[in-house]
Amino acid sequence: MAPSAVFYSSACAPLIDRISAHLESVGTTFEWQAFASLFDTPVASTALVAEADLGEREYPLLGARRVVVIAAEWSIKKTADWMAVGAFSCIADDEAERIASELLVLQSSVVADTTPQGDDILQAVIDAIPAPIFFKDDRHIYRGCNAAFSEFIGLPTDEVIGSSVYDVAPKELAERYYRADCELQERGGTQRYEAPVRYADGSHRDIEFYKAVFFRSDGRKGGQVGVMLDVTERNRLVRRLERSSRTDHLTGTGNRREFEAVAFRELRRHKRENRSLCLMCLDIDHFKQINDSYGHAVGDQALQFMVNCCRSQLREYDRLFRVGGEEFYILLPNTDVEDAYSAAQRLCDFLRGRSFVTHGAEIRMTVSIGVVALTGYATLDQALELADQALYRAKREGRNRVYLATETVEPVGTGGCSK
């Protein structure tokens, strides 16, 4: 029979010859395997770990392995402390014979199975539940699960049981699960949270965890039980509905709700970074005449045509919003008011020279534009009110022109779109 494997950390290396000598004196040998981290050892393995080699990040793994901690300065309290976090025992580093004896015990004894045993019918019942179910002991070691959990994790049940979460999940996800487990175990009661999970097939799903602490017959906390609900499709639908609620369905631009969310966020950022943020308030001239003369279907085409024209002239990071029937806002990040005014003039000139043909008729449009520096005012509402005033000043002055918003809404230029 091949000798049993015992893993050991680097600081334990000087002890191995002495331990081996004691074991050989009673006719026992082990296969010794060095490791750099407890993460490199398999579940349920036996390991000698020098206290100095054991980092706190490895504590969650202790209960899933038979770890003998080797201490430079030993005490009964230290043994109790290490066993409380999952170690099998703690022995002083000058007691090689005692360490050898402990390894003999681990090899020959049947380690008590701490898994709570239920009737076969109970296991059959939870296996029939399609949602993954699991339970862990008070050291966060898996002690049971159903078939759905085994399928989700991609491991047979007997490999899940006795493992820590670090043994069955990617490290970055395992750390999140472990923190949640510790919080629940400390607080007691129930816990509900959502987290990404990687399935056995490599896909990532959004999972809602429902967990609760359970108690032993003597009143002590026994561990926790959890059920996992796949909410990926629900979240996808929620995001789709959220996008839909913020989008103008005719033109594909953001709507007023989306504008307010983006504008408030960008305004805070630009003020914090001391950058300029400007806005064009744009209205299609005589749009009602298009609807009255050609019908609303052509009016819809006109709106879509105007949006396409605007997009062709805007930068990649400029944002276009339809906030009314024929009224649009264009948000210009990192743009001072002079550049925003020039961009509005160019857009005004560009649209005046464009047309589209429908039902044998050539449709031309012009726009009136008000421009405001959002970062120049105390509130967004104040800036928007002045931009509206500038826009309607442009319409009163003959349309097809740009006005710059100021406290008195004075025009920067006269006639058309030029200064």
C-alpha angles and dihedrals in degrees: 000000000000114000118258117259121243119188121212136187122235097260089056093058095095089057098053097083092051093046091048091051091055091047093048090053088068094040098259128127133181134200105241119212123183120217136187098210136015086238086072094061125087125247114274092015124139115245138180108209125182111228089235091055095052115093124197090243087066095055093093089061097054097085092052093056136046098248123182108196114214111211129196089208112031131197136163089245091054089053090051091048093051093046089050090062094045109276118138094225145326124235134179116257093236093060101081092155092054091048089052089050091052090052090052090053091050092049099047104032125083105237108231113253106236093187110124104243120220133179118282088245090059091053090047090052096051090043088059091057108096095211116083112257127188140164131202135195125243090276091057094251117143111251100169146357142169130252093263091057091048090051092047093050093043094231132106115254094252090058093048094050111081094021129114121231088256089062095055106031136052110273096245091053094039091058091055092048092047093051089051091049092051092048092051094045090051096045100034124205120074136325134201125185142143125237139162115259130193113223123215090259090059096254120130119228134183108245130190111210121208110189138168137183116244127201136223123237090263092057097255120130108266099187136272140293125209143183125204122215120194107228097167095114092043091052091046090053092047091052091047091050091046091052090046091052089054098045132083102230096207099053103019091233125125115274129226093278091054091046092055092049094047095040095051091048095046093043091056091047095047093048091048092050093040093240131140121254119187137186135207115209104201132186128182110239118239092353092155089064090059091053093044095046102040106016134252094286089063089043088057090050089051092054092049091047091051092050092051090050091050093048091052089059100041129088120252093256097044112106126220122201133182105218101168142004097297099352123107137181123211116198114208113195121203091009127129120220096257092054091044090052091049091049090051091052091051091049091048091052093045095052092047089060097049132084141163131212124230131163089358093303127112111224119205126182139189129193138214116217136195118196127203137173102231093197090058095071137064096239138019091238091056092051093047092050091054091045089053090050090052091048094051091044087058090051093048091049092058105288125247092083145094129244127188116225117237132158087271095031094232116178117249091206141005132233126023116340101317132095 
